[in-house]
């Protein structure tokens, strides 16, 4: 079971990854994607409607729910710019199934050593650190969050393929 000490370290203490029903991720690329649980599966609902890459979504939900505060840097920072939090690299919002539980995480600059990232949550003033490796699970573009299998080329409709290698063009066509 969780001890109070381990709970205190978690950024979002009251949520388990299974509770999360909706995630909105604003990636470093500028993409803003919303995914929503649909029964046992997940769907991208914005900016397009399509299936979601379940493994990527579950990894993001899990990273968010299990995110630990490495340490608190500043309880009431005068200037967020020094932490890269005025224009955050990544923003993640979640909603849990009970509709009461929701949260928002914003990730700013890496620390000088690069192992951690400056972060804030919800409307709290305090700036804290989270591990940089977690950023990879959360910083997902729309393309990364969508189900790639629905994008398979319908091969029987392909008539020809052109390939260009360093300026030398050649093609091959279906016979």
Backbone as a printed PyTorch tensor [residue, N CA C, xyz], in Angstrom:
tensor([[[  0.8200,  -1.2160,   0.0000],
         [  0.0000,   0.0000,   0.0000],
         [  0.8410,   1.2470,   0.0000]],

        [[  0.2450,   2.3800,  -0.3330],
         [  0.9770,   3.6380,  -0.3370],
         [  1.1270,   4.1770,   1.0700]],

        [[  2.3280,   4.5850,   1.3900],
         [  2.5250,   5.2660,   2.6610],
         [  2.2750,   6.7450,   2.4170]],

        [[  2.0450,   7.4880,   3.4670],
         [  1.8030,   8.9240,   3.3270],
         [  3.0140,   9.5920,   2.6910]],

        [[  4.1880,   9.0820,   3.0010],
         [  5.4220,   9.6810,   2.4820],
         [  5.4970,   9.5740,   0.9640]],

        [[  5.1590,   8.3990,   0.4270],
         [  5.2460,   8.2440,  -1.0260],
         [  4.1590,   9.0650,  -1.7020]],

        [[  2.9930,   9.1830,  -1.0590],
         [  1.9160,  10.0090,  -1.6070],
         [  2.3200,  11.4690,  -1.6760]],

        [[  3.0200,  11.9220,  -0.6770],
         [  3.4240,  13.3120,  -0.6030],
         [  4.3330,  13.6610,  -1.7780]],

        [[  5.0630,  12.6660,  -2.2580],
         [  5.9840,  12.8940,  -3.3690],
         [  5.2670,  12.9830,  -4.7110]],

        [[  4.1160,  12.3480,  -4.8040],
         [  3.4260,  12.3420,  -6.0960],
         [  2.8910,  13.7230,  -6.4300]],

        [[  3.0020,  14.1050,  -7.6880],
         [  2.4970,  15.4100,  -8.1230],
         [  0.9780,  15.4370,  -7.9920]],

        [[  0.3240,  14.3880,  -8.5210],
         [ -1.1390,  14.2830,  -8.4330],
         [ -1.4520,  13.1220,  -7.5070]],

        [[ -1.7550,  13.4510,  -6.2600],
         [ -1.8150,  12.4090,  -5.2450],
         [ -3.0590,  11.5440,  -5.3340]],

        [[ -4.1170,  12.0940,  -5.8990],
         [ -5.4020,  11.4000,  -5.7770],
         [ -5.7830,  10.6060,  -7.0200]],

        [[ -4.8890,  10.5230,  -8.0020],
         [ -5.3120,   9.8750,  -9.2470],
         [ -4.4250,   8.6860,  -9.6000]],

        [[ -5.0580,   7.6200, -10.0650],
         [ -4.3480,   6.4770, -10.6200],
         [ -4.5060,   6.5470, -12.1340]],

        [[ -3.5740,   5.9410, -12.8610],
         [ -3.6370,   6.0640, -14.3180],
         [ -4.9400,   5.4820, -14.8770]],

        [[ -5.4750,   4.4470, -14.2310],
         [ -6.7280,   3.8420, -14.7050],
         [ -7.9280,   4.7710, -14.5510]],

        [[ -7.8050,   5.7540, -13.6360],
         [ -8.9120,   6.6870, -13.3980],
         [ -9.0370,   7.7170, -14.5150]],

        [[ -7.9470,   7.9450, -15.2220],
         [ -7.9210,   9.0280, -16.1970],
         [ -8.7830,   8.6810, -17.4050]],

        [[ -9.7190,   9.5800, -17.7060],
         [-10.6680,   9.3670, -18.8130],
         [-10.3610,  10.2620, -20.0090]],

        [[ -9.6520,  11.3550, -19.7510],
         [ -9.3770,  12.2970, -20.8240],
         [ -8.0350,  12.9700, -20.5690]],

        [[ -7.2750,  13.1290, -21.6370],
         [ -5.9950,  13.8370, -21.5710],
         [ -5.9560,  14.8610, -22.6930]],

        [[ -5.4890,  16.0580, -22.3710],
         [ -5.2040,  17.0420, -23.4090],
         [ -3.7300,  17.3930, -23.2960]],

        [[ -3.0070,  17.1700, -24.3790],
         [ -1.5690,  17.4010, -24.3710],
         [ -1.2190,  18.4980, -25.3660]],

        [[ -0.6040,  19.5410, -24.8670],
         [ -0.0220,  20.5450, -25.7470],
         [  1.4650,  20.2340, -25.7960]],

        [[  1.9050,  19.7460, -26.9410],
         [  3.2820,  19.2960, -27.0910],
         [  4.1980,  20.4770, -27.4060]],

        [[  5.5010,  20.2140, -27.3100],
         [  6.4940,  21.2300, -27.6050],
         [  6.3760,  21.7070, -29.0540]],

        [[  5.8770,  20.8300, -29.9160],
         [  5.6970,  21.1590, -31.3390],
         [  4.5930,  22.1880, -31.5570]],

        [[  3.7650,  22.4080, -30.5280],
         [  2.6220,  23.3180, -30.6630],
         [  1.3170,  22.5720, -30.8660]],

        [[  1.4010,  21.2780, -31.1970],
         [  0.1930,  20.4620, -31.3440],
         [ -0.5700,  20.4180, -30.0250]],

        [[ -1.8890,  20.5070, -30.1490],
         [ -2.7350,  20.3300, -28.9650],
         [ -3.7060,  19.2020, -29.2720]],

        [[ -3.6220,  18.1250, -28.5370],
         [ -4.3860,  16.9180, -28.8340],
         [ -5.1950,  16.5040, -27.6130]],

        [[ -6.4520,  16.1610, -27.8270],
         [ -7.2700,  15.6120, -26.7490],
         [ -7.6290,  14.1680, -27.0740]],

        [[ -7.3780,  13.2890, -26.1150],
         [ -7.7710,  11.8850, -26.2420],
         [ -8.7500,  11.5570, -25.1220]],

        [[ -9.7080,  10.6880, -25.4400],
         [-10.7390,  10.3590, -24.4620],
         [-10.9460,   8.8540, -24.4430]],

        [[-11.1650,   8.3340, -23.2550],
         [-11.4080,   6.8970, -23.1020],
         [-12.7530,   6.5630, -23.7190]],

        [[-12.7780,   5.4530, -24.4560],
         [-13.9870,   5.0300, -25.1470],
         [-14.1500,   3.5480, -24.8520]],

        [[-14.8440,   3.2470, -23.7750],
         [-14.9220,   1.8530, -23.3230],
         [-13.5550,   1.3850, -22.8850]],

        [[-13.0710,   0.3280, -23.5190],
         [-11.7390,  -0.1820, -23.1850],
         [-10.6500,   0.4760, -24.0230]],

        [[-11.0740,   1.2620, -25.0040],
         [-10.1060,   1.8340, -25.9220],
         [-10.0000,   3.3470, -25.7170]],

        [[ -9.2400,   3.9910, -26.5740],
         [ -9.0610,   5.4420, -26.5210],
         [ -9.2680,   6.0140, -27.9090]],

        [[ -9.7970,   7.2410, -27.9620],
         [ -9.9590,   7.9440, -29.2350],
         [ -9.3400,   9.3300, -29.1560]],

        [[ -8.7670,   9.7720, -30.2770],
         [ -8.4060,  11.1730, -30.4070],
         [ -9.6950,  11.9070, -30.7510]],

        [[-10.0470,  12.9570, -29.9830],
         [-11.2890,  13.6860, -30.2570],
         [-11.0190,  15.1000, -30.7730]],

        [[ -9.7920,  15.5870, -30.6030],
         [ -9.4060,  16.8900, -31.1600],
         [ -7.8980,  16.8570, -31.3890]],

        [[ -7.4050,  17.4660, -32.4540],
         [ -8.0740,  18.3090, -33.4440],
         [ -8.7920,  17.4990, -34.5300]],

        [[ -8.6250,  16.1900, -34.5190],
         [ -9.3030,  15.3080, -35.4620],
         [ -9.9970,  14.2300, -34.6520]],

        [[-10.8930,  13.4860, -35.3030],
         [-11.5490,  12.3510, -34.6660],
         [-10.9710,  11.0890, -35.2880]],

        [[-10.2590,  10.3110, -34.4920],
         [ -9.6800,   9.0810, -35.0190],
         [ -9.3010,   8.1870, -33.8420]],

        [[ -8.9210,   6.9710, -34.1480],
         [ -8.4590,   6.0870, -33.0870],
         [ -7.1620,   6.6150, -32.4860]],

        [[ -6.9050,   6.2500, -31.2410],
         [ -5.6780,   6.6840, -30.5850],
         [ -4.6890,   5.5340, -30.5000]],

        [[ -3.4180,   5.8860, -30.3950],
         [ -2.3820,   4.8930, -30.1450],
         [ -2.4240,   4.5600, -28.6570]],

        [[ -3.0680,   3.4320, -28.3420],
         [ -3.3610,   3.1130, -26.9410],
         [ -2.0860,   3.0540, -26.0990]],

        [[ -1.0150,   2.4830, -26.6620],
         [  0.2150,   2.3610, -25.8720],
         [  0.7880,   3.7310, -25.5130]],

        [[  0.7220,   4.6810, -26.4540],
         [  1.2300,   6.0230, -26.1750],
         [  0.3660,   6.7590, -25.1550]],

        [[ -0.9480,   6.5810, -25.2750],
         [ -1.8670,   7.2440, -24.3420],
         [ -1.6990,   6.6660, -22.9410]],

        [[ -1.6130,   5.3490, -22.8450],
         [ -1.4570,   4.7140, -21.5260],
         [ -0.1210,   5.1130, -20.8960]],

        [[  0.9170,   5.2160, -21.7290],
         [  2.2210,   5.6480, -21.2120],
         [  2.1410,   7.0650, -20.6510]],

        [[  1.4100,   7.9390, -21.3420],
         [  1.2610,   9.3230, -20.8840],
         [  0.4400,   9.3890, -19.5960]],

        [[ -0.6720,   8.6530, -19.5570],
         [ -1.5250,   8.6390, -18.3580],
         [ -0.7610,   8.0950, -17.1680]],

        [[  0.0190,   7.0490, -17.4130],
         [  0.8070,   6.4270, -16.3620],
         [  1.9060,   7.3610, -15.8650]],

        [[  2.5800,   8.0330, -16.8040],
         [  3.6300,   8.9830, -16.4270],
         [  3.0460,  10.0940, -15.5620]],

        [[  1.8740,  10.5860, -15.9650],
         [  1.2330,  11.6830, -15.2300],
         [  0.8300,  11.2510, -13.8250]],

        [[  0.1960,  10.0810, -13.7310],
         [ -0.3100,   9.6040, -12.4420],
         [  0.8250,   9.2380, -11.4800]],

        [[  1.9540,   8.8210, -12.0540],
         [  3.0550,   8.3620, -11.1970],
         [  4.1800,   9.3800, -11.0590]],

        [[  3.9460,  10.5790, -11.5860],
         [  4.9700,  11.6110, -11.5670],
         [  5.3180,  12.0000, -10.1320]],

        [[  6.5940,  12.0080,  -9.8390],
         [  7.0600,  12.4040,  -8.5080],
         [  7.6570,  13.8020,  -8.5240]],

        [[  7.4370,  14.5050,  -7.4140],
         [  8.1240,  15.7780,  -7.1930],
         [  9.5430,  15.4390,  -6.7370]],

        [[ 10.5300,  15.8000,  -7.5400],
         [ 11.9170,  15.5560,  -7.1450],
         [ 12.2660,  16.4680,  -5.9740]],

        [[ 11.9820,  17.7510,  -6.1420],
         [ 12.0260,  18.6760,  -5.0070],
         [ 11.3880,  19.9950,  -5.3830]],

        [[ 10.9310,  20.7100,  -4.3440],
         [ 10.3270,  22.0160,  -4.5650],
         [ 11.4530,  23.0390,  -4.6700]],

        [[ 11.3760,  23.8780,  -5.7110],
         [ 12.4240,  24.8670,  -5.9760],
         [ 12.0700,  26.2150,  -5.3710]],

        [[ 10.7990,  26.5960,  -5.5090],
         [ 10.3970,  27.9420,  -5.1070],
         [  8.9070,  27.9140,  -4.7940]],

        [[  8.5360,  28.2970,  -3.5780],
         [  7.1290,  28.2610,  -3.1720],
         [  6.3210,  29.3830,  -3.8230]],

        [[  6.9650,  30.5210,  -4.0780],
         [  6.2440,  31.6620,  -4.6540],
         [  7.1920,  32.4710,  -5.5310]],

        [[  7.4750,  31.9550,  -6.7170],
         [  8.4620,  32.6010,  -7.5830],
         [  8.0040,  33.9800,  -8.0590]],

        [[  8.9330,  34.9190,  -8.0610],
         [  8.6320,  36.2660,  -8.5490],
         [  8.6340,  36.2720, -10.0720]],

        [[  9.4650,  35.4290, -10.6510],
         [  9.6600,  35.4630, -12.1030],
         [  9.6880,  34.0420, -12.6430]],

        [[  8.6720,  33.7000, -13.4580],
         [  8.5930,  32.3360, -13.9910],
         [  9.4730,  32.1410, -15.2190]],

        [[  9.8930,  33.2500, -15.8260],
         [ 10.6600,  33.1490, -17.0690],
         [ 11.9540,  32.3730, -16.8670]],

        [[ 12.5870,  32.5580, -15.7240],
         [ 13.8600,  31.8720, -15.4850],
         [ 13.7030,  30.3520, -15.4580]],

        [[ 12.4710,  29.8850, -15.2480],
         [ 12.2120,  28.4410, -15.2270],
         [ 11.6070,  27.9520, -16.5400]],

        [[ 11.4600,  28.8550, -17.5010],
         [ 10.8510,  28.4760, -18.7760],
         [  9.3660,  28.1920, -18.6460]],

        [[  8.7340,  28.7850, -17.6450],
         [  7.3290,  28.4670, -17.3890],
         [  6.3640,  29.5570, -17.8460]],

        [[  6.8790,  30.6780, -18.3700],
         [  5.9600,  31.6880, -18.9180],
         [  5.4050,  31.2030, -20.2490]],

        [[  6.2380,  30.5530, -21.0410],
         [  5.7620,  29.8680, -22.2540],
         [  6.2040,  28.4110, -22.1350]],

        [[  5.3920,  27.5920, -21.4690],
         [  5.7960,  26.2200, -21.1460],
         [  6.0650,  25.3900, -22.4030]],

        [[  6.9870,  24.4460, -22.2760],
         [  7.2680,  23.5390, -23.3860],
         [  6.1040,  22.5900, -23.6040]],

        [[  5.5840,  22.0720, -22.5090],
         [  4.5500,  21.0360, -22.5900],
         [  3.4990,  21.3320, -21.5280]],

        [[  2.2270,  21.1470, -21.8890],
         [  1.1450,  21.2610, -20.9150],
         [  0.2630,  20.0240, -21.0440]],

        [[ -0.0820,  19.4340, -19.9160],
         [ -0.9230,  18.2390, -19.9200],
         [ -2.0670,  18.4450, -18.9400]],

        [[ -3.2730,  18.2570, -19.4290],
         [ -4.4380,  18.3220, -18.5570],
         [ -5.1100,  16.9570, -18.5390]],

        [[ -5.6030,  16.5760, -17.3700],
         [ -6.3310,  15.3120, -17.3150],
         [ -7.6750,  15.5140, -16.6370]],

        [[ -8.6090,  14.6320, -16.9750],
         [ -9.8690,  14.5430, -16.2450],
         [-10.0430,  13.0880, -15.8590]],

        [[-10.4200,  12.8690, -14.6210],
         [-10.6640,  11.5020, -14.1640],
         [-12.1510,  11.1860, -14.3110]],

        [[-12.4840,   9.9300, -14.1050],
         [-13.8340,   9.4660, -14.3850],
         [-14.9020,  10.0620, -13.4950]],

        [[-14.5220,  10.5070, -12.3050],
         [-15.5420,  10.9940, -11.3690],
         [-15.9250,  12.4480, -11.6510]],

        [[-15.2970,  13.0570, -12.6650],
         [-15.5960,  14.4380, -13.0520],
         [-15.1600,  15.4850, -12.0270]],

        [[-14.8570,  15.0490, -10.8130],
         [-14.4000,  16.0120,  -9.8090],
         [-12.8930,  16.1680,  -9.9080]],

        [[-12.2520,  15.0640, -10.2350],
         [-10.7980,  15.0460, -10.2240],
         [-10.2620,  15.4660, -11.5850]],

        [[ -9.5130,  16.5470, -11.5830],
         [ -8.8960,  17.0240, -12.8150],
         [ -7.6020,  17.7130, -12.4070]],

        [[ -6.7200,  17.8640, -13.3520],
         [ -5.4680,  18.5290, -13.0220],
         [ -4.7540,  18.9800, -14.2630]],

        [[ -3.7830,  19.8480, -14.0420],
         [ -2.9990,  20.3630, -15.1490],
         [ -1.5410,  20.4360, -14.7110]],

        [[ -0.6750,  19.9720, -15.5950],
         [  0.7650,  20.0070, -15.3640],
         [  1.3870,  20.8600, -16.4490]],

        [[  2.2920,  21.7680, -16.0630],
         [  3.0430,  22.4820, -17.0850],
         [  4.5370,  22.2600, -16.8690]],

        [[  5.2190,  21.9970, -17.9800],
         [  6.6430,  21.7030, -17.9390],
         [  7.4090,  22.8160, -18.6340]],

        [[  8.4340,  23.3120, -17.9600],
         [  9.2400,  24.3940, -18.5070],
         [ 10.6080,  23.9130, -18.9500]],

        [[ 11.6170,  24.6830, -18.6010],
         [ 12.9790,  24.4020, -19.0510],
         [ 13.5910,  23.2380, -18.2830]],

        [[ 14.6220,  22.6560, -18.8840],
         [ 15.4310,  21.6790, -18.1650],
         [ 16.3290,  22.4220, -17.1860]],

        [[ 16.6910,  21.7330, -16.1160],
         [ 17.6670,  22.3020, -15.1850],
         [ 19.0260,  22.3540, -15.8800]],

        [[ 19.9530,  23.1710, -15.3670],
         [ 21.2740,  23.2790, -15.9950],
         [ 21.9630,  21.9240, -16.1990]],

        [[ 21.7620,  20.9940, -15.2740],
         [ 22.3900,  19.6750, -15.4250],
         [ 21.5950,  18.7940, -16.3890]],

        [[ 20.3430,  19.1570, -16.6620],
         [ 19.5540,  18.4540, -17.6690],
         [ 18.7920,  17.2480, -17.1730]],

        [[ 18.9700,  16.8620, -15.9240],
         [ 18.3050,  15.6580, -15.4240],
         [ 16.8530,  15.8660, -15.0370]],

        [[ 16.4930,  17.1210, -14.7650],
         [ 15.1410,  17.4330, -14.3160],
         [ 14.5490,  18.5730, -15.1350]],

        [[ 13.2410,  18.7570, -14.9480],
         [ 12.5120,  19.8080, -15.6570],
         [ 11.7340,  20.6110, -14.6210]],

        [[ 11.7060,  21.9310, -14.7960],
         [ 10.8940,  22.7870, -13.9220],
         [  9.4240,  22.5860, -14.2580]],

        [[  8.5860,  22.5100, -13.2250],
         [  7.1740,  22.2150, -13.4430],
         [  6.3010,  22.9740, -12.4520]],

        [[  5.0340,  23.1210, -12.8470],
         [  4.0080,  23.6590, -11.9510],
         [  2.7500,  22.8390, -12.1790]],

        [[  1.8140,  22.9150, -11.2300],
         [  0.5690,  22.1910, -11.4400],
         [ -0.6400,  23.0240, -11.0160]],

        [[ -1.7490,  22.7250, -11.6970],
         [ -3.0260,  23.3830, -11.4130],
         [ -2.8170,  24.8890, -11.3540]],

        [[ -3.3570,  25.5380, -10.3300],
         [ -3.1590,  26.9820, -10.2300],
         [ -2.1890,  27.3100,  -9.1060]],

        [[ -1.4100,  26.3330,  -8.7000],
         [ -0.4690,  26.5640,  -7.5960],
         [  0.6950,  27.4290,  -8.0560]],

        [[  1.2160,  28.1770,  -7.0860],
         [  2.3280,  29.0860,  -7.3840],
         [  3.6710,  28.3620,  -7.4220]],

        [[  3.7710,  27.2940,  -6.6470],
         [  5.1030,  26.7220,  -6.4330],
         [  5.6780,  26.0610,  -7.6810]],

        [[  6.9740,  26.2050,  -7.7960],
         [  7.7130,  25.5650,  -8.8850],
         [  8.4650,  24.3840,  -8.2900]],

        [[  8.3650,  23.2310,  -8.9540],
         [  9.0610,  22.0380,  -8.4690],
         [  9.7440,  21.3630,  -9.6460]],

        [[ 10.5270,  20.3520,  -9.3400],
         [ 11.2370,  19.6020, -10.3740],
         [ 10.5980,  18.2350, -10.5550]],

        [[ 10.5290,  17.8000, -11.8210],
         [ 10.2000,  16.4080, -12.1280],
         [ 11.3060,  15.8690, -13.0210]],

        [[ 11.4160,  14.5440, -13.0770],
         [ 12.4910,  13.9260, -13.8570],
         [ 12.2990,  14.1970, -15.3440]],

        [[ 13.3680,  14.5660, -16.0160],
         [ 13.3190,  14.8910, -17.4510],
         [ 12.8330,  13.7150, -18.2860]],

        [[ 13.1760,  12.4750, -17.8850],
         [ 12.8080,  11.3250, -18.7250],
         [ 11.2840,  11.1890, -18.8530]],

        [[ 10.5410,  11.7170, -17.8700],
         [  9.0770,  11.6450, -17.9400],
         [  8.5270,  12.5430, -19.0430]],

        [[  9.2880,  13.5740, -19.3800],
         [  8.8750,  14.5080, -20.4210],
         [  8.6090,  13.7700, -21.7380]],

        [[  9.4010,  12.7420, -22.0080],
         [  9.2690,  12.0040, -23.2650],
         [  7.8980,  11.3320, -23.4000]],

        [[  7.3570,  10.8420, -22.2870],
         [  6.0480,  10.1750, -22.3300],
         [  4.9090,  11.1710, -22.4940]],

        [[  5.1580,  12.4160, -22.0830],
         [  4.0910,  13.4160, -22.0740],
         [  4.1160,  14.3290, -23.2950]],

        [[  5.3020,  14.5350, -23.8600],
         [  5.4720,  15.4920, -24.9580],
         [  5.1400,  14.8200, -26.2930]],

        [[  3.8470,  14.5720, -26.5120],
         [  3.4190,  13.8000, -27.6790],
         [  2.6260,  14.6680, -28.6470]],

        [[  3.0050,  14.5940, -29.9280],
         [  2.2820,  15.3190, -30.9760],
         [  0.9950,  14.5750, -31.3180]],

        [[  0.1400,  15.2440, -32.0830],
         [ -1.0950,  14.5960, -32.5490],
         [ -0.7630,  13.3240, -33.3160]],

        [[  0.2360,  13.4150, -34.1900],
         [  0.6200,  12.2480, -34.9850],
         [  1.0290,  11.0790, -34.0930]],

        [[  1.7940,  11.3780, -33.0310],
         [  2.2540,  10.3030, -32.1440],
         [  1.1090,   9.6960, -31.3460]],

        [[  0.0800,  10.4880, -31.0620],
         [ -1.0190,   9.9970, -30.2350],
         [ -2.0950,   9.2720, -31.0370]],

        [[ -2.0370,   9.3820, -32.3710],
         [ -3.0890,   8.7210, -33.1460],
         [ -2.6810,   7.3020, -33.5180]],

        [[ -3.6880,   6.4930, -33.7500],
         [ -3.4770,   5.0930, -34.1000],
         [ -2.9170,   5.0280, -35.5180]],

        [[ -1.6600,   4.5680, -35.6380],
         [ -1.0290,   4.5360, -36.9670],
         [ -1.6550,   3.4640, -37.8660]],

        [[ -2.2820,   2.4670, -37.2920],
         [ -2.8060,   1.3740, -38.1250],
         [ -3.9400,   1.8580, -39.0250]],

        [[ -4.6400,   2.9140, -38.6030],
         [ -5.7220,   3.4130, -39.4550],
         [ -5.1720,   4.2120, -40.6280]],

        [[ -3.8670,   4.4330, -40.6260],
         [ -3.2570,   5.2090, -41.6940],
         [ -2.5890,   4.3320, -42.7340]],

        [[ -2.7720,   3.0180, -42.6020],
         [ -2.1580,   2.1130, -43.5680],
         [ -2.6260,   2.4430, -44.9810]],

        [[ -1.7120,   2.4410, -45.8930],
         [ -2.0500,   2.7210, -47.2850],
         [ -2.8930,   1.5620, -47.8200]],

        [[ -3.9380,   1.9180, -48.5360],
         [ -4.7200,   0.8730, -49.1880],
         [ -3.9310,   0.4330, -50.4150]],

        [[ -3.1730,  -0.6340, -50.2630],
         [ -2.1580,  -0.9940, -51.2540],
         [ -2.7350,  -1.2610, -52.6360]],

        [[ -3.9140,  -1.8460, -52.6830],
         [ -4.4590,  -2.1830, -53.9960],
         [ -4.8420,  -0.9350, -54.7940]],

        [[ -4.8660,   0.2170, -54.1280],
         [ -5.1880,   1.4480, -54.8460],
         [ -3.9390,   2.1780, -55.3290]],

        [[ -2.7630,   1.6960, -54.9090],
         [ -1.5300,   2.3480, -55.3280],
         [ -1.1680,   1.8880, -56.7380]],

        [[ -0.9830,   2.8140, -57.6360],
         [ -0.6700,   2.4730, -59.0280],
         [  0.8210,   2.5930, -59.3200]],

        [[  1.4750,   3.5600, -58.6960],
         [  2.8930,   3.7590, -58.9720],
         [  3.5450,   4.4330, -57.7750]],

        [[  4.8430,   4.2180, -57.6470],
         [  5.6090,   4.8460, -56.5790],
         [  6.8170,   5.5040, -57.2120]],

        [[  7.0810,   6.7530, -56.8650],
         [  8.2750,   7.4310, -57.3450],
         [  9.2610,   7.5690, -56.2130]],

        [[ 10.5050,   7.2720, -56.4920],
         [ 11.5490,   7.3730, -55.4780],
         [ 12.6280,   8.2860, -56.0260]],

        [[ 13.0720,   9.2280, -55.2340],
         [ 14.1320,  10.1240, -55.6800],
         [ 15.2910,  10.0170, -54.7120]],

        [[ 16.4440,   9.6080, -55.2090],
         [ 17.6240,   9.4960, -54.3620],
         [ 18.6840,  10.4440, -54.8840]],

        [[ 19.0670,  11.3980, -54.0480],
         [ 20.0610,  12.4140, -54.4110],
         [ 19.9350,  12.8700, -55.8660]],

        [[ 18.6920,  13.2490, -56.2210],
         [ 18.4930,  13.8530, -57.5240],
         [ 18.2770,  12.8810, -58.6660]],

        [[ 18.6770,  11.6120, -58.4890],
         [ 18.4370,  10.6400, -59.5550],
         [ 17.0500,  10.0410, -59.3490]],

        [[ 16.1310,  10.3600, -60.2250],
         [ 14.7790,   9.8820, -60.0590],
         [ 14.5650,   8.5710, -60.7970]],

        [[ 13.8310,   7.6540, -60.2090],
         [ 13.3880,   6.4850, -60.9590],
         [ 12.0310,   6.0750, -60.3650]],

        [[ 11.2750,   5.3310, -61.1040],
         [  9.9740,   4.9410, -60.6210],
         [  9.7030,   3.4970, -60.9380]],

        [[  8.7160,   2.9300, -60.2740],
         [  8.2710,   1.6000, -60.6690],
         [  6.7590,   1.5790, -60.5700]],

        [[  6.1350,   0.8770, -61.4690],
         [  4.6750,   0.8560, -61.5400],
         [  4.1790,  -0.5670, -61.4060]],

        [[  2.9200,  -0.6960, -60.9900],
         [  2.3150,  -2.0050, -60.8570],
         [  2.0010,  -2.5500, -62.2440]],

        [[  2.3590,  -3.8040, -62.4970],
         [  2.0610,  -4.4280, -63.8020],
         [  0.8110,  -5.2800, -63.6770]]])
